[in-house]
Amino acid sequence: MAMIKSSGAVPGDRRVRRTRAALHCAVIGLVEERDVSQISVADVVDRADVNRSTFYAHYQDVNELVEAACTSMIDDMIGLLTALDPARVNPSDRPEDPVDPDPVLTAFFTHFAEHAGLYRGLLGPTGSARVIEHVRVRTTVSAHFSAYLGATGDVPPDATGLSDIAHDVPAAFAAGALLGVAVDWLQRGCPRTPLEMTILTKPLLLALSAAACTPPAPVAPGPGGPQERS
C-alpha cells in the first residue's frame, strides 16, 4: 500500500480530499493514455491544476500516486475472486441466450475490459512495479480464500498480505495464472469477450480446484522396503 505523506492538514479536511481526488483522477487519465514511465510530475500537476508543492505534500513520486489512485479500484476487482464458486452454473432461461458458467468470473474479465487502457498501462511490461506487486499479493490472498481452493467462510478484514496466510502454492499458482491470462488478453486488445474468457478459463480453474482439494496419495515403499543410503 502507498504511504501517504502528511500534508499538515487534518486527514478529513475537504480540501485535502479534493486535492487527492483531483490528483487521482489526473493520473488515472494519464495512465490510460501512456506508459507510467512516461508520466512526469509536471504532467500530473498540469492535468490536476495544482502546483508541484501541493503534489509533494501528498506523494513522493508518480509511482506512489499511481498506486494510491488505483488501489481501491484494484482491490474491488480482486475482491471478486473470493466469490468464485467452482460448482456454480447459471444457464439462461432462454435457449438463445449464451450460458455463463460463472457470472463472477465474467464480471472479473468485464472489469478488466472496462478499464483496459488503465490496466494495460499498470500491468504491462512498462507498468508500475509497485502496482504489479500489490496486485500479485492481493490476488494470491484472495485466491487463498476462494471457494475454488476449498476455502470456507469470509475473508478476514485484516488479511491483506502474504504474511496473513500460510504458504499456499495452489493460491499463488492460481493468482499468477489468472492474472497472466488477463494481462495477455489485454495486451492483445481483448480479442475475446469476457464471457468467452470465462468459458475458456473456468475449466482450468476447475482442474486446479480438484487438484488442490484432493489429498496427496501416500507413497508406498518399494518391494524391499525403504532403501538405505550408501
Buried (B, 14 or more C-beta within 10 A) or exposed (E): EBEBEEBEBEEEEEEBEEBBEBBBEBBBBBBBEEBBEEBEBEBBBEBBEBEEEBBBBBBEEBBBBBBBBBBEBBBEBBEBBBBBBBEBEEEEEEEEEEEBBBBBBBBBBBBBBEBBBBBBBBBBEEBBEBBBEBBBBBBBBBBBBBBBBEBEEEBEEEBBEBEEBEEBEBBBBBBBBBBEBBBEBBBEEBEBBBBBBBBEBBEEBBEBBEEBEEEEEEEEEEEEEEEEEE
